[in-house]
Amino acid sequence: MRTFEASGAFGNRSWRRCAWIGAALLVVSAARPAEVRARVAASPVAGPPGEPMPYPRDPIVEAPPEPSAPTPPPGDDSTAAPPVEPPSEATPSEATPTDTTAPQVAAPREHVITPIVPEVDTEAALERPRTVRARARTPKLAAYLTREVPSSARFLDHGVIEASIAGGYPHLYRLGLGMGLFDHVTVGLTVHWLPGQSRPRIAPRVALAAYRWRWIEVGAAYDRSLYPPPEVDDDPETWSFQRDAHWITAVATFSQSWISAGFEIGVVRGRVADPGQEPTDDNQNPAVWRNRLGGGVMVRMGTRRWGFSFTGRAPWAFAEAAFDLRFGAFELRRRGGWKPEGIVRATDRRVPRRR
């Protein structure tokens, strides 16, 4: 009986002791400050095993509100705050920055729209009335006849008239007149009248251009060499007839800046003494025509309006230096090219360049 009473008393003391401990824990947990509870609530939750635990986040502390100024009693004007004036519009240069450490921000620039003026072709803007009418009637032909071509030594531009004077051997001198058509056809004639001749001698001149480009020109030409009358003597070895030679050649010229040079090669048909016949009683030599291979070189230096040209041919000796003037009669290109200012300009434009 004592043992049972003793064990019952011991059990009653244990339950009382546990009750006191639980009550003490509840009091302690209720007495913890609010800041500690907030920190524990904001702390991150640990992840799965093996991963590092992130750093705890600091609690967000709100700043206390600024104390408001005391409201003055009604009717007291001495303590009233002065009226606030609106800020004046000051330029960026006059404004004083409040924070000296903050970087200066430049004022935005005004977007100014600059009009883009397209380049105007001077030649198109200053076209001749004849060119404008031609473009309206036949635009393709007008565009072709106003393209850039060099000042050629053998071929004349469309609507250009050339007057020339030349001196050389064997003709001594001769005058020339020519005209260009469609940039491909050149027709003209040469004239000279020497002492002892009953009338002036006239020789035709024709040139056909198969292809004309800024640098190269290819075609064919016909020209005639004029010889002075023969000497009158009693020597049977001296030719008693007036010589003559016709040149039919293929022509190729190369032009660059103010120089146009080229060569020609073909057939020359000349009048020579007939070796199969003896001189007559009055010492007259019979003549016969012979064909031989011939050719030569030529060069012209100048502008579209004037220039000096030199020509040499063989096997019939022929050498000539000429000065020519070219005028625009009914050409479609702009007039000009008289003054070679630095770079020779054709119709007041630069000499054609390769594109």
Residue pairs with C-beta under 8 A, 6 or more apart in sequence:
35 59
38 59
39 56
39 59
42 56
42 57
42 59
43 56
43 57
44 53
44 54
44 56
44 57
46 53
47 53
72 79
72 80
92 106
92 107
97 104
122 348
122 349
123 146
123 334
123 347
123 348
123 349
126 334
127 135
127 334
128 332
128 334
128 335
130 330
130 332
131 142
131 146
131 332
131 333
131 334
134 141
134 142
134 145
134 332
135 142
135 143
142 332
144 183
145 158
145 182
145 183
145 331
145 332
145 333
146 332
146 333
148 214
148 346
148 349
148 352
149 157
149 183
149 212
149 213
149 214
149 346
149 352
150 214
150 215
150 217
150 255
150 256
150 260
150 346
150 351
150 352
151 255
151 258
151 260
151 300
151 302
151 303
151 304
151 307
151 337
151 344
151 346
152 209
152 212
152 217
152 253
152 255
152 260
152 300
153 253
153 260
153 261
153 262
153 298
153 299
153 300
153 309
154 186
154 207
154 209
154 217
154 219
154 221
154 251
154 253
154 262
154 298
155 180
155 183
155 184
155 186
155 207
155 209
155 212
155 217
155 219
155 253
156 162
156 178
156 179
156 180
156 186
156 207
156 326
157 180
157 183
157 304
157 331
157 333
158 180
158 181
158 182
158 183
158 331
158 332
159 180
159 181
159 328
159 329
159 330
159 331
159 332
160 179
160 180
160 304
160 326
160 327
160 328
160 329
160 331
161 177
161 178
161 179
161 326
161 327
161 328
161 329
162 176
162 177
162 178
162 179
162 180
162 188
162 324
162 325
162 326
162 327
163 175
163 176
163 177
163 324
163 325
163 327
164 175
164 176
164 177
164 178
164 322
164 323
164 324
164 325
165 173
165 174
165 175
165 176
165 322
165 323
166 173
166 174
166 175
166 176
166 190
166 320
166 321
166 322
166 323
167 173
167 174
167 320
167 321
167 322
168 311
168 318
168 319
168 320
168 321
169 317
169 318
169 319
169 320
170 225
170 226
170 227
170 228
170 243
170 317
170 318
171 192
171 225
171 226
171 227
171 228
171 320
172 192
172 194
172 228
173 192
174 190
174 191
174 192
174 226
175 190
175 191
175 192
176 188
176 189
176 190
176 191
176 205
176 322
176 324
177 188
177 189
177 190
177 191
178 186
178 187
178 188
178 189
178 205
179 186
179 187
179 188
179 329
180 186
181 187
183 209
183 212
184 208
184 209
184 210
184 212
184 219
185 207
185 208
185 209
186 205
186 206
186 207
186 208
186 209
187 204
187 205
187 206
188 204
188 205
188 206
189 202
189 203
189 204
189 205
190 202
190 203
190 205
190 224
190 226
191 200
191 201
191 202
191 203
192 200
192 201
192 226
193 199
193 200
193 201
194 228
194 229
196 228
196 229
197 229
201 226
203 223
203 224
203 225
203 226
204 222
204 224
205 221
205 222
205 223
205 224
206 221
206 222
207 219
207 220
207 221
207 222
207 251
208 219
208 220
208 221
209 217
209 218
209 219
210 218
210 219
210 220
211 217
211 218
211 219
212 219
214 255
214 352
214 353
214 354
214 355
215 254
215 255
215 256
215 352
215 354
216 252
216 253
216 254
216 255
217 251
217 252
217 253
217 254
217 255
217 262
218 250
218 251
218 252
219 250
219 251
220 248
220 249
220 250
220 251
220 266
221 247
221 248
221 249
221 251
221 264
222 246
222 247
222 248
223 246
223 247
223 249
224 244
224 245
224 246
224 247
225 244
225 245
225 246
225 247
225 313
225 316
225 318
226 244
227 242
227 243
227 244
227 245
228 242
229 242
230 238
230 239
230 240
230 241
230 242
230 243
231 238
233 283
234 283
235 283
236 279
236 283
236 285
238 285
239 273
239 285
239 287
240 279
240 283
240 284
240 285
241 271
241 273
241 284
241 285
241 287
243 270
243 271
243 272
244 270
244 271
245 268
245 269
245 270
245 271
245 316
245 318
246 268
246 269
246 270
247 264
247 266
247 267
247 268
247 294
247 313
248 266
248 267
248 268
248 269
249 264
249 265
249 266
249 267
249 294
249 295
249 296
250 264
250 265
250 266
251 262
251 263
251 264
252 262
252 263
252 264
253 260
253 261
253 262
253 298
254 260
254 261
254 262
255 261
256 351
257 343
257 344
257 351
258 301
258 302
258 303
258 340
258 344
258 351
259 299
259 300
259 301
260 299
260 300
260 301
261 297
261 298
261 299
261 300
262 297
262 298
262 299
263 295
263 296
263 297
263 298
264 295
264 296
264 297
264 298
264 313
265 293
265 294
265 295
266 293
266 294
266 295
267 291
267 292
267 293
267 294
268 291
268 292
268 293
268 294
268 313
268 315
268 316
269 289
269 290
269 291
270 289
270 290
270 292
270 316
271 287
271 288
271 289
271 290
272 287
272 288
272 289
272 290
273 285
273 286
273 287
273 288
274 285
274 286
274 287
274 288
276 288
277 286
279 285
279 286
280 286
292 315
292 316
293 315
294 313
294 314
294 315
294 316
295 313
295 314
296 311
296 312
296 313
296 314
296 318
297 311
297 312
298 309
298 310
298 311
298 312
299 309
299 310
300 307
300 308
300 309
300 310
301 307
301 308
301 309
302 308
302 324
302 340
302 344
303 337
303 338
303 339
303 340
303 344
303 345
303 346
304 326
304 336
304 337
304 346
304 347
305 325
305 326
305 327
305 336
305 337
305 338
306 323
306 324
306 325
306 326
306 338
307 323
307 324
307 326
308 321
308 322
308 323
309 321
309 322
309 323
309 324
310 320
310 321
310 322
311 318
311 319
311 320
311 322
312 318
312 319
312 320
313 319
328 335
333 346
333 347
334 347
334 348
334 349
335 347
336 345
336 346
336 347
336 348
336 349
337 344
337 345
337 346
337 347
337 348
343 350
343 351
344 351
345 351
346 352
